Amino acid sequence: MADDDTITTASTYWRDAAVLAETFQQKKRPPPKPPTPDLTGMPKLKEHVDAWIERVERITRWTCPKETRHKVDVLGAKTRDEESRWRAQEIRRRTPAPKIAKVEEREERDPSVPAYGPYDVLAYHSGSKGRREFFRIQKAAHARPALSEETCLQMDNDNPDLYEGACFRNFVKFASDKGLVVDPFLSRVDADARSLDLTGMALGDPLGEAVASSLPRLPGLERLSLAGNRLSDKTLAPLLDGLLTLQDLRSIDLSENDLDAKGAKALQQLLAQRSCLLTEVHLRRSDVDDDECRALCEALELNTASKLQVLDLADNLIGQKEEVSEMREGYVTGGEALGAMLSATSTLTVLDLSWNSIRGTSAKALASAVKKNATLTLLDLSHNRLDEDGGVAVADALEANTSLTEVRMAHCFVGAKGSIVLSQALTERNTPLTVVDFAGNVPGKVGAAALLRAVRSLRG
């Protein structure tokens, strides 16, 4: 009798399983496959079903497939409502909880208190990266006007990013109107030496224009260094025009930038001012050619009140148009212009012309001026192609000159004749030279012997 009850119960469950399977097939979009059930949470009826399956397998020698066993386990709930509740509970338990984004409530800002005050801006723009960012913002501030408080409040509600930019522009305008120098600019200013050193900052033209617009706010500046900043005439021309207002400026270093016609003209106007107090001009590796050099020398030649003492034109393009002067009558090369300037000036003490292309007529004109000059103490002509004629002219000038103490003529292709003339100049000068750099030339045996005899006689 117990076996009959077991078979009846089994048939009932198999019928329910068939009905449920047929129902699933009739649906257009069947529900997703449920996750693997947690068998420990099934009703106690599961134990009865397991016993029935074991009994059937023992009597009929039939093995229940795994897939069928799984369906029987799932459909073994007491009622279908209980099965649905169990499925929903399992799905909720196995599904990870969604991440809830926290929405921060925005506090209302007091209109009377600026969101970005001076101290906040100074703290934000500290360090080298901050200085770059400040110059960028300052350039934008000059291009766009400051906004009213009402407009800023409207931006605060509509677009916070625009509002932040408006606050920065307002601050920069306020600092500019009050003549204040903010921290990123002030951090490079040496108050004791009254100098501004931005060497090697690689600012480029966009940031260089911001620097140029800021210089008038430093009226007491005496020394300015913008070497190695990749500046071109787009920035150098307005920058040099702005330096006309700095009456105390004594030294300027624009080395390793690209100085062309407009920049040279602006520098010419600066040096031509009788009120100009510049004593040092450094233009090393600044792409200065013969035309630009001639413009600078003409200004110094005409300005009798010039105070210039140091002129650095090393590693430029002076002398590359030497052939043009031979073909075009009346063309003045950079070397000839330098010679005319040396003959007229009475303040220049240091002249660095190393790593140029001075040769031929230019070298002779320069040597003729050196012979008459009475203020020059250091002359550097290293790495120019003076050749034999130029070397002889310069060596002959050294004998008549009385002010020079240091002469550098290394790697100038001077031969034996120039070496002999130089040795004679060394021994017959009234005031001996303390430094003579003649390395890298080709004096030969005769020239070398003459130089050794001159050195031996100077040592006594």
Disulfide bonds with the S-S distance in Angstrom:
none
